[in-house]
């Protein structure tokens, strides 16, 4: 059985480790990067079904990273995460998960549930 591969990008080690654990426990194959630059290095079109990235990171910010990833692979699902609830406008057509979020919200977002299911 093949599982979807997910790329997690977050500059906070605890959040990154938690996301990798939670998604791995659901059967996803997970790669992780500590910043946008490293995430862009790991990303390859067709390799990932989903990219989960923090919005606010030092260096390459999540919204710019999301745009570059979508340019490279328009079919990939990009989910931005932010603790700043006023940042939804920066999602740029992507999905937004507000931190803190529940495991159910995480799993629904990764599965591609409509945004109204996440509210």
C-alpha positions as CSV (number, residue, x, y, z in Angstrom):
1,X,0.0,0.0,0.0
2,X,1.4,3.4,-0.9
3,X,1.1,6.3,1.4
4,X,1.2,10.0,0.5
5,X,4.4,11.8,1.1
6,X,4.2,15.1,3.0
7,X,6.8,17.8,3.4
8,X,6.7,19.7,6.8
9,X,8.5,23.0,7.0
10,X,8.6,24.8,10.3
11,X,11.4,26.7,12.1
12,X,10.3,25.5,15.6
13,X,11.8,22.1,16.3
14,X,9.0,21.0,18.7
15,X,6.3,21.7,16.2
16,X,8.2,20.1,13.4
17,X,8.8,16.9,15.4
18,X,5.1,16.8,16.6
19,X,3.8,17.2,13.0
20,X,6.2,14.5,11.7
21,X,5.1,12.1,14.5
22,X,1.3,12.8,14.1
23,X,1.4,12.5,10.3
24,X,3.7,9.4,10.4
25,X,1.3,7.8,12.9
26,X,-1.4,8.1,10.3
27,X,0.7,6.4,7.7
28,X,2.1,9.3,5.8
29,X,5.7,9.4,4.7
30,X,7.0,12.6,6.1
31,X,10.1,14.7,5.3
32,X,10.9,17.8,7.3
33,X,12.8,21.0,6.8
34,X,13.8,23.7,9.4
35,X,13.3,26.6,7.1
36,X,11.9,27.7,3.7
37,X,15.3,27.5,1.9
38,X,15.8,23.9,3.0
39,X,12.2,23.0,2.2
40,X,12.7,24.4,-1.3
41,X,15.8,22.2,-1.7
42,X,13.9,19.1,-0.7
43,X,10.8,19.8,-2.8
44,X,10.6,18.2,-6.2
45,X,7.5,18.3,-8.5
46,X,5.5,15.1,-8.2
47,X,7.3,14.0,-5.0
48,X,4.9,15.3,-2.4
49,X,1.1,15.2,-2.2
50,X,1.1,18.0,0.4
51,X,3.4,20.6,1.8
52,X,2.7,21.9,5.3
53,X,4.6,25.1,6.0
54,X,4.7,27.7,8.7
55,X,3.8,31.2,7.4
56,X,6.3,33.2,9.5
57,X,9.8,32.0,9.4
58,X,13.2,33.7,9.2
59,X,14.5,33.9,5.7
60,X,12.1,32.6,3.1
61,X,8.6,33.2,4.4
62,X,5.9,30.6,4.0
63,X,3.7,32.6,1.6
64,X,6.6,33.2,-0.8
65,X,7.6,29.5,-0.4
66,X,4.1,28.4,-1.2
67,X,4.0,30.5,-4.4
68,X,7.4,29.1,-5.5
69,X,6.2,25.5,-4.8
70,X,2.9,26.1,-6.6
71,X,4.8,27.5,-9.6
72,X,6.9,24.4,-9.7
73,X,4.0,21.9,-9.1
74,X,0.5,23.4,-9.5
75,X,-1.1,20.1,-8.3
76,X,0.5,20.0,-4.9
77,X,-1.6,20.8,-1.9
78,X,0.0,23.6,0.2
79,X,-1.2,24.3,3.7
80,X,0.1,27.4,5.6
81,X,0.1,27.4,9.4
82,X,0.1,30.5,11.5
83,X,-0.5,31.6,15.1
84,X,-1.5,35.1,13.9
85,X,-5.2,34.9,13.2
86,X,-5.0,38.0,11.0
87,X,-2.7,36.4,8.5
88,X,-5.4,34.6,6.4
89,X,-5.0,37.1,3.7
90,X,-1.4,36.0,3.1
91,X,-2.5,32.4,2.4
92,X,-2.6,33.4,-1.3
93,X,-5.2,30.8,-2.4
94,X,-3.7,28.2,-0.2
95,X,-5.3,26.6,2.9
96,X,-4.6,28.1,6.3
97,X,-4.4,26.2,9.6
98,X,-4.6,28.5,12.6
99,X,-2.2,27.5,15.4
100,X,-3.0,26.0,17.7
101,X,-5.0,23.4,15.8
102,X,-6.3,19.9,16.7
103,X,-5.2,16.7,15.3
104,X,-8.6,16.3,13.6
105,X,-8.1,19.7,11.9
106,X,-4.6,18.7,10.8
107,X,-5.8,15.4,9.3
108,X,-8.8,17.1,7.6
109,X,-6.6,19.7,6.1
110,X,-4.1,17.2,4.8
111,X,-6.9,15.0,3.4
112,X,-8.2,18.0,1.5
113,X,-11.4,18.6,3.4
114,X,-13.2,21.8,2.4
115,X,-12.2,24.9,4.4
116,X,-15.7,25.1,6.0
117,X,-15.0,21.8,7.7
118,X,-12.0,23.3,9.4
119,X,-13.8,26.2,11.0
